[in-house]
Amino acid sequence: MKLKQAYSIIFVLFCMSMSMQAVSQTLNDKLQNRPYTDLRKWHLGFGVGVHTQDLQFTHNGFVAENGQTWFMDQPSFSPGFNVCGLIDFRLNTYFSVRVSPGMYFGNREIKMVDTSGDGQETQNIKSAFVMLPVDLKFAAMRYQNARPYVVGGIMPAFDVTKKRSDFLKLKSADFYLSIGVGCDFYLPYFKLIPELKFCFGLTDVIDRNRPDLADNPDKLKFTQSLKKATSSMVVLTFYFE
């Protein structure tokens, strides 16, 4: 695991622990809040949160006509914002299916370096993803006013930002596998659900069809230097149900 990924995970874990501490007093309540809410077949809600987007590059050693060999990296993370709805369908006491469509706004700063030291470029890739996560949720038994759970599923993603001509161009569609942990906190009038999720892209997101570079073919060397690039995300969301 990269050091920058470790820092990101520590940051979101810290935020999650703070949120849990803020509602931890509910664990000591003798009276259960909303004792029958989990018996309902459907649950509706919404969520807001923060996330980080990453790109993992696999290079192929391409050498340009001028002898340059370019390597790409994302040296730092920029926090993004996400908002979503929540539809939860109860299967039985422990399992439910969740759909949480939403919008994820963020950006990735890509650094491109020539190994000979003769050149360096940067590119800021902004994105506005329409996400459609579908997850299977397994929850433990409720203890007073808290119920931890694990969740896993798939997440199709569609970038609706207008693509522009630049060094690298990403495809509009991607597909993630996700896994996460969270906890339902039963408050008097609603449930507060902090959740930490890790999402791993399965497809090569580099767009190699670049007719926009017909007038500037030298920029193709960056795309030609990559075998593939896959995306990943760390998402911290607070659901209100």
Secondary structure, 3 states (H helix, E strand, C coil): CCHHHHHHHHHHHHHHHHHHHHCHHHHHCCCCCCCCHHHCCEEEEEEEEEEEEEEEEEECCCCCCCCCCEEEECCCCCCEEEEEEEEEEECCCCEEEEECCEEEEEEEEEEEEECCCCCEEEEEEEEEEEECCEEEEEECCCECCEEEEEEEEEEEEEECCCCCCCCCCECCEEEEEEEEEEEEEECCCCEEEEEEEEEEECCCCECCCCHHHCCCHHHHHHHHCEEEEEEEEEEEEEEEC
